[in-house]
Amino acid sequence: MKNELLKKIENKEIIVGVVGLGYVGLPLAVEKAKAGYKTIGFDVQSQKVDMVNNGENYIGDVVDSDLKKLTENKMISATTDFSFVKDVDFIAICVPTPLDKHQQPDISYVKSSTIEISKYLTKGTMVVLESTTYPGTTEELIKPILEEGSGLKCGEDFYLGFSPERVDPGNLIYKTKNTPKVVGAIGKDATEVIAAMYSAVLESDIHTVSSPAVAEMEKILENTYRNINIGLVNELAMLCHEMGISLWEVIDAAKTKPYGFQAFYPGPGLGGHCIPLDPYYLSWKAREYGFHTSMIESSMMINDKMPEYCVERAMKILNRHGKALSTSKVLVMGVAYKQDIDDYRESPALSVIDILGENGADVDFYDPFISEYKHEGKSKKGIDKIDEKIISSYDLIMITTAHSNVDYEMVSNNAKAIFDTKNVMKDIKNRDNLEVL
């Protein structure tokens, strides 16, 4: 089986399946197809399937013309019908792995996708999970489902592995194609063929590890490392404010050291599809072993309370201007979780808006990339534009995302008060009405 698959990879005879056509899946599907492998995308959302089949791109990291050309050339197609799994040789599972209302892992999308795959899995197929999850998922959850549903045996009839997604929306340098890939599979043969499949498509190093669990833990480490360090600077931001010290200046000074220091920055909280979630997966799994991840949980507590802390700071700023929060108009600038993208998954700005509203403020938002968002079952529309008159009509401007295409000079010249949680206005000279996190 191994040699046959390696030959098919070399001859580009592999048909690829990608389950989940979101921020991870669609870029991966495009790269597979661009490399010469016919690709079928699977998704339960018919709207996404229709858009892909029409060559209509909806992901920032995918080039519109690439998708259009690939669909026209029949290199990419999409479907909601999982029976087409029987036609593929390689399947990547790229579905969401959110947290439930109790902050515990919700792997229902992974489980349901795997069940559907198992119904149509054929001998000689490679299956790879890319969705971020807790260590053990591939071997403890996916393997039994695939074996029971298909009647096939892992390692003999099909290969199974884990290769963590590494997607950074808006990154102008590192995309799916040139970001190094980690592969951990069940058995040496599986590791070899799955690594070969990625190597044939990506312009990056493929780093193999001894098991899926190692690869799963590696992904958790990447984002827990960032969570903890951001928690550190968020706590220092609160301390430095009490001490009358600018943490931003402190960080600028510290990063002049050419070794032993990496700069992380404070903000209104954590957002995105990985950093706010992954540590919860690890702490949940650790409890199975009677282990308490005290440092990780402390950083999560700090980061989780930042939206509330920022609202408290906003309240004090308004008080100094003779205004109560409950009678104030507040404009939140930026609901994307990072600058210059349209992704608001887990964005702390959404919590900031909720808390401001709960305290009686009249809250609007402006984001040049997002006109409307849905959060906890409710939709909220933003204002279409900002100008001198609009900015001056608010009692407080609260900057929660550091978008680069905003005229901050105009904002500074017309705002009554500004609370900049991202230090995006660091070069603005008029700072009389400005306070920074």
C-alpha positions as CSV (number, residue, x, y, z in Angstrom):
1,M,0.0,0.0,0.0
2,K,2.8,2.4,0.9
3,N,4.7,2.0,-2.4
4,E,1.5,2.3,-4.4
5,L,0.5,5.5,-2.7
6,L,4.0,7.0,-3.1
7,K,3.9,6.3,-6.8
8,K,0.4,7.8,-7.1
9,I,1.7,10.9,-5.3
10,E,4.7,11.2,-7.6
11,N,2.5,10.8,-10.7
12,K,-0.2,13.2,-9.3
13,E,-2.8,10.6,-9.5
14,I,-4.0,11.2,-6.0
15,I,-7.5,12.7,-5.6
16,V,-7.7,14.9,-2.6
17,G,-10.6,15.5,-0.3
18,V,-10.8,18.4,2.2
19,V,-13.6,18.4,4.8
20,G,-14.5,21.9,5.9
21,L,-14.0,24.8,3.5
22,G,-13.2,27.6,6.0
23,Y,-10.1,29.6,6.8
24,V,-8.0,26.4,6.9
25,G,-9.7,24.1,4.5
26,L,-10.2,26.3,1.4
27,P,-6.5,27.5,1.3
28,L,-5.4,23.9,1.7
29,A,-7.7,22.7,-1.1
30,V,-6.5,25.5,-3.4
31,E,-2.8,24.6,-2.8
32,K,-3.5,20.9,-3.4
33,A,-5.2,21.7,-6.7
34,K,-2.6,24.2,-7.8
35,A,0.0,21.4,-7.3
36,G,-1.9,19.3,-9.8
37,Y,-4.1,17.1,-7.6
38,K,-7.8,17.0,-8.4
39,T,-9.5,18.2,-5.2
40,I,-13.0,17.7,-3.8
41,G,-14.1,20.0,-1.0
42,F,-16.8,18.8,1.5
43,D,-18.9,21.2,3.6
44,V,-22.3,21.0,5.3
45,Q,-22.9,24.7,4.3
46,S,-24.5,24.7,0.9
47,Q,-23.7,28.4,0.5
48,K,-19.9,27.7,0.7
49,V,-20.2,24.8,-1.7
50,D,-22.1,26.9,-4.2
51,M,-19.6,29.7,-4.0
52,V,-16.6,27.4,-4.5
53,N,-18.3,25.7,-7.5
54,N,-18.9,29.2,-9.0
55,G,-15.3,30.2,-8.4
56,E,-16.4,32.8,-5.9
57,N,-13.7,33.3,-3.2
58,Y,-14.6,34.2,0.5
59,I,-11.3,33.7,2.2
60,G,-8.7,36.4,2.4
61,D,-5.7,34.1,2.1
62,V,-7.0,32.7,-1.2
63,V,-6.3,34.6,-4.4
64,D,-9.6,35.2,-6.3
65,S,-8.2,34.4,-9.7
66,D,-6.6,31.1,-8.4
67,L,-9.9,29.7,-7.3
68,K,-11.7,30.9,-10.4
69,K,-9.2,29.3,-12.7
70,L,-9.1,26.0,-10.7
71,T,-12.9,25.6,-10.8
72,E,-13.0,26.4,-14.5
73,N,-10.4,23.8,-15.1
74,K,-12.3,21.3,-13.0
75,M,-9.4,20.9,-10.6
76,I,-11.6,21.9,-7.6
77,S,-15.2,21.1,-6.9
78,A,-17.2,21.1,-3.8
79,T,-20.1,19.1,-2.5
80,T,-22.3,18.5,0.6
81,D,-22.5,14.8,-0.4
82,F,-20.0,12.7,1.6
83,S,-20.5,9.7,-0.6
84,F,-17.9,11.2,-2.8
85,V,-15.3,10.3,-0.1
86,K,-15.2,6.9,-1.8
87,D,-13.4,8.6,-4.8
88,V,-10.6,10.2,-2.8
89,D,-7.1,8.9,-1.8
90,F,-6.3,11.6,0.7
91,I,-8.7,13.3,3.2
92,A,-7.8,16.3,5.3
93,I,-10.3,17.2,8.1
94,C,-10.3,20.9,8.7
95,V,-13.5,21.6,10.7
96,P,-14.0,24.0,13.6
97,T,-13.1,22.9,17.2
98,P,-14.7,25.6,19.4
99,L,-15.4,25.6,23.1
100,D,-18.9,24.9,24.5
101,K,-20.7,27.1,27.0
102,H,-18.8,25.5,29.8
103,Q,-15.4,26.3,28.2
104,Q,-14.8,22.6,27.4
105,P,-13.7,21.2,24.0
106,D,-16.5,20.9,21.5
107,I,-15.3,18.2,19.1
108,S,-18.8,17.5,17.7
109,Y,-17.7,18.7,14.2
110,V,-14.7,16.4,14.2
111,K,-16.8,13.5,15.3
112,S,-19.6,14.0,12.9
113,S,-17.2,14.5,10.0
114,T,-15.3,11.3,10.9
115,I,-18.6,9.3,11.1
116,E,-19.5,10.5,7.6
117,I,-16.1,9.7,6.3
118,S,-16.2,6.2,7.8
119,K,-19.3,5.3,5.8
120,Y,-17.4,5.7,2.5
121,L,-13.8,5.1,3.4
122,T,-12.0,2.8,1.0
123,K,-8.8,0.8,1.2
124,G,-5.6,2.7,0.6
125,T,-6.9,6.1,1.8
126,M,-4.8,8.6,3.8
127,V,-6.8,10.4,6.5
128,V,-5.3,13.5,8.3
129,L,-6.9,15.6,11.0
130,E,-5.7,19.3,10.8
131,S,-8.2,20.8,13.3
132,T,-6.6,21.9,16.6
133,T,-7.6,19.5,19.4
134,Y,-6.4,17.9,22.6
135,P,-3.6,15.3,22.5
136,G,-5.1,11.8,21.9
137,T,-8.0,12.8,19.6
138,T,-6.6,11.1,16.5
139,E,-5.9,7.8,18.2
140,E,-8.6,7.7,20.8
141,L,-11.6,9.2,18.9
142,I,-11.0,9.2,15.1
143,K,-9.3,5.8,14.7
144,P,-12.1,3.7,16.4
145,I,-14.8,5.6,14.5
146,L,-13.1,5.0,11.1
147,E,-12.4,1.3,11.9
148,E,-15.9,0.5,13.1
149,G,-17.7,2.5,10.4
150,S,-15.6,1.2,7.5
151,G,-14.6,-2.3,8.6
152,L,-11.1,-1.4,7.7
153,K,-8.0,-1.6,9.9
154,C,-5.7,1.4,10.5
155,G,-2.2,0.8,9.3
156,E,-3.2,-2.1,7.1
157,D,-6.1,-0.8,5.1
158,F,-5.8,2.9,5.6
159,Y,-3.3,5.4,7.0
160,L,-4.2,8.0,9.7
161,G,-2.3,11.0,11.0
162,F,-2.5,14.5,12.5
163,S,-0.9,17.6,10.9
164,P,-1.8,20.8,12.7
165,E,-3.0,23.7,10.6
166,R,-0.9,26.8,10.8
167,V,-3.0,29.6,9.4
168,D,-2.4,33.3,10.3
169,P,-5.1,35.3,8.5
170,G,-3.7,38.5,7.0
171,N,0.0,37.4,7.3
172,L,1.7,38.9,4.2
173,I,4.7,36.6,4.3
174,Y,3.6,33.2,5.6
175,K,0.7,31.4,3.9
176,T,-0.4,27.8,3.7
177,K,2.1,27.1,0.9
178,N,5.3,28.3,2.6
179,T,4.7,27.6,6.3
180,P,6.6,24.6,7.7
181,K,4.4,21.5,8.3
182,V,4.4,19.1,11.2
183,V,3.2,15.5,10.6
184,G,2.6,12.8,13.1
185,A,0.9,9.5,12.0
186,I,0.2,6.0,13.3
187,G,3.1,4.0,12.1
188,K,6.2,4.7,10.0
189,D,4.6,3.9,6.7
190,A,1.7,6.3,7.4
191,T,4.1,9.0,8.4
192,E,6.2,8.6,5.2
193,V,3.3,8.7,2.8
194,I,1.4,11.6,4.5
195,A,4.6,13.6,4.7
196,A,5.2,12.9,1.0
197,M,1.7,14.1,0.2
198,Y,2.4,17.4,1.9
199,S,5.9,17.7,0.5
200,A,4.5,17.4,-3.0
201,V,2.3,20.4,-2.5
202,L,4.0,22.8,-0.1
203,E,7.1,24.9,-0.5
204,S,8.2,24.4,3.1
205,D,9.9,21.9,5.4
206,I,8.0,18.9,6.5
207,H,8.9,17.9,10.1
208,T,7.8,14.5,11.1
209,V,7.2,13.4,14.7
210,S,6.7,10.0,16.3
211,S,3.0,10.0,16.8
212,P,-0.2,12.0,16.3
213,A,-0.3,12.8,20.0
214,V,3.1,14.6,19.7
215,A,1.8,16.6,16.8
216,E,-1.4,17.5,18.7
217,M,0.6,18.6,21.7
218,E,3.0,20.6,19.5
219,K,0.1,22.6,18.2
220,I,-1.2,23.3,21.7
221,L,2.3,24.4,22.8
222,E,2.5,26.9,20.0
223,N,-0.6,28.8,21.1
224,T,-0.3,28.2,24.8
225,Y,3.1,29.8,24.6
226,R,1.5,32.9,23.1
227,N,-1.4,32.9,25.5
228,I,0.9,32.8,28.5
229,N,3.1,35.6,27.3
230,I,0.2,37.8,26.3
231,G,-1.3,37.1,29.7
232,L,2.0,38.3,31.2
233,V,2.0,41.6,29.4
234,N,-1.7,42.2,30.0
235,E,-1.1,41.8,33.7
236,L,1.9,44.1,33.5
237,A,-0.2,46.7,31.6
238,M,-2.6,46.9,34.5
239,L,0.3,47.2,37.0
240,C,2.2,49.8,34.8
241,H,-1.0,51.9,34.6
242,E,-1.2,52.0,38.4
243,M,2.5,53.0,38.5
244,G,2.3,55.7,35.8
245,I,4.6,53.8,33.5
246,S,4.0,53.2,29.8
247,L,4.3,49.4,29.2
248,W,4.5,50.1,25.5
249,E,7.7,52.1,26.0
250,V,9.0,49.4,28.3
251,I,8.5,46.7,25.6
252,D,10.1,48.9,23.0
253,A,13.2,49.2,25.3
254,A,13.2,45.5,26.1
255,K,13.1,44.3,22.5
256,T,16.4,46.1,21.8
257,K,18.0,43.0,23.4
258,P,19.1,40.8,20.5
259,Y,18.6,37.5,22.4
260,G,16.4,36.0,25.1
261,F,13.4,38.3,24.6
262,Q,10.4,38.2,22.3
263,A,8.0,41.1,22.2
264,F,4.3,40.5,23.1
265,Y,1.8,43.3,23.4
266,P,-1.2,43.9,25.6
267,G,-4.7,44.5,24.4
268,P,-8.4,44.2,25.2
269,G,-8.2,40.4,25.2
270,L,-7.5,37.5,22.9
271,G,-9.2,36.6,19.6
272,G,-9.0,34.3,16.7
273,H,-9.5,30.6,16.2
274,C,-6.5,29.3,18.2
275,I,-4.9,31.3,21.0
276,P,-8.0,31.9,23.1
277,L,-9.2,28.3,22.8
278,D,-6.2,25.9,22.7
279,P,-5.1,26.3,26.3
280,Y,-8.6,25.2,27.4
281,Y,-8.2,22.0,25.4
282,L,-4.9,21.2,27.2
283,S,-6.2,22.1,30.7
284,W,-9.3,20.0,30.1
285,K,-7.2,17.0,29.0
286,A,-4.7,17.5,31.9
287,R,-7.5,16.9,34.4
288,E,-7.8,13.3,33.1
289,Y,-4.4,12.8,34.5
290,G,-5.1,14.6,37.8
291,F,-2.8,17.4,36.7
292,H,-3.6,21.1,37.3
293,T,-2.1,23.5,34.7
294,S,-1.8,26.4,37.1
295,M,0.3,28.7,34.9
296,I,-1.8,28.2,31.8
297,E,-5.1,28.8,33.8
298,S,-3.7,31.9,35.4
299,S,-2.9,33.4,32.0
300,M,-6.3,32.5,30.7
301,M,-8.0,34.2,33.6
302,I,-6.0,37.4,33.0
303,N,-6.7,37.4,29.3
304,D,-10.4,36.7,29.8
305,K,-10.9,39.6,32.2
306,M,-9.2,42.2,29.9
307,P,-12.5,43.3,28.2
308,E,-14.0,44.0,31.6
309,Y,-10.8,45.8,32.7
310,C,-10.9,48.0,29.5
311,V,-14.5,48.9,30.1
312,E,-13.5,49.9,33.7
313,R,-10.8,52.1,32.3
314,A,-13.2,53.6,29.8
315,M,-15.6,54.4,32.6
316,K,-12.9,56.3,34.5
317,I,-12.0,58.3,31.4
318,L,-15.6,59.3,31.0
319,N,-15.8,60.2,34.6
320,R,-12.9,62.6,34.2
321,H,-14.8,64.3,31.4
322,G,-17.9,64.6,33.6
323,K,-19.8,61.8,32.0
324,A,-21.3,58.7,33.3
325,L,-21.0,55.6,31.2
326,S,-24.7,55.0,31.4
327,T,-25.5,58.3,29.7
328,S,-22.6,58.2,27.2
329,K,-22.3,57.5,23.5
330,V,-19.3,55.2,22.8
331,L,-17.8,54.3,19.4
332,V,-15.8,51.1,19.4
333,M,-13.3,51.1,16.5
334,G,-12.5,47.7,15.2
335,V,-14.3,44.3,15.9
336,A,-11.8,42.1,13.9
337,Y,-9.6,40.1,16.2
338,K,-6.5,41.5,14.5
339,Q,-5.6,44.3,12.2
340,D,-6.5,44.5,8.5
341,I,-8.6,41.4,8.3
342,D,-12.4,40.7,8.3
343,D,-12.3,37.8,10.8
344,Y,-14.0,38.5,14.2
345,R,-13.9,35.0,15.6
346,E,-13.5,35.2,19.4
347,S,-12.8,38.9,19.1
348,P,-12.5,40.6,22.5
349,A,-14.1,43.7,21.0
350,L,-17.4,41.8,20.9
351,S,-17.2,41.3,24.7
352,V,-16.2,45.0,25.2
353,I,-19.3,46.1,23.2
354,D,-21.5,43.7,25.3
355,I,-20.1,45.0,28.6
356,L,-20.5,48.6,27.6
357,G,-24.1,48.0,26.7
358,E,-24.8,46.1,29.9
359,N,-23.6,49.2,31.7
360,G,-26.1,51.4,29.9
361,A,-23.8,53.0,27.2
362,D,-25.1,53.7,23.8
363,V,-22.6,51.8,21.7
364,D,-21.8,51.8,18.0
365,F,-18.9,50.2,16.2
366,Y,-16.9,51.0,13.1
367,D,-14.7,48.6,11.3
368,P,-13.5,49.2,7.7
369,F,-13.5,45.4,7.1
370,I,-16.7,44.4,8.9
371,S,-20.1,46.0,8.4
372,E,-22.0,43.6,10.5
373,Y,-21.4,40.7,12.9
374,K,-23.3,38.0,14.7
375,H,-22.5,37.2,18.3
376,E,-24.4,34.9,20.7
377,G,-27.4,34.7,18.4
378,K,-27.7,38.5,17.8
379,S,-26.6,40.6,14.9
380,K,-25.2,44.1,15.1
381,K,-24.6,46.5,12.3
382,G,-21.7,49.0,12.3
383,I,-21.7,52.6,11.0
384,D,-20.7,53.0,7.4
385,K,-18.1,55.7,7.7
386,I,-16.4,58.1,10.1
387,D,-15.7,61.8,9.6
388,E,-15.2,64.9,11.7
389,K,-18.8,65.3,12.5
390,I,-19.4,61.6,13.4
391,I,-16.3,61.3,15.6
392,S,-17.2,64.5,17.5
393,S,-20.7,63.2,18.2
394,Y,-19.4,60.5,20.6
395,D,-18.3,60.9,24.2
396,L,-15.6,58.3,23.9
397,I,-13.8,56.6,21.0
398,M,-12.5,53.2,22.0
399,I,-9.9,51.6,19.7
400,T,-9.9,47.8,20.0
401,T,-8.3,46.8,16.6
402,A,-5.3,48.4,15.1
403,H,-6.5,48.7,11.5
404,S,-4.0,50.6,9.3
405,N,-6.5,52.2,6.9
406,V,-8.1,54.6,9.4
407,D,-7.3,58.3,9.6
408,Y,-6.2,58.4,13.2
409,E,-5.1,62.0,12.9
410,M,-8.7,63.0,12.0
411,V,-10.0,61.0,14.9
412,S,-7.5,62.7,17.3
413,N,-8.4,66.1,16.1
414,N,-12.2,65.7,16.6
415,A,-12.7,63.2,19.4
416,K,-13.8,64.4,22.9
417,A,-11.9,61.4,24.5
418,I,-10.0,58.4,23.2
419,F,-9.1,55.1,24.8
420,D,-6.5,53.4,22.6
421,T,-6.1,49.7,23.7
422,K,-3.7,48.9,20.9
423,N,-1.3,51.9,20.9
424,V,-2.1,52.4,17.3
425,M,-2.0,56.2,17.9
426,K,1.5,56.2,19.2
427,D,2.7,58.7,16.6
428,I,-0.2,61.1,17.1
429,K,1.2,64.4,18.5
430,N,-2.1,65.7,20.0
431,R,-2.4,63.5,23.0
432,D,-4.5,65.7,25.3
433,N,-7.6,63.7,24.7
434,L,-5.9,60.3,24.5
435,E,-5.3,57.6,27.0
436,V,-3.5,54.3,26.2
437,L,-3.9,50.9,27.7
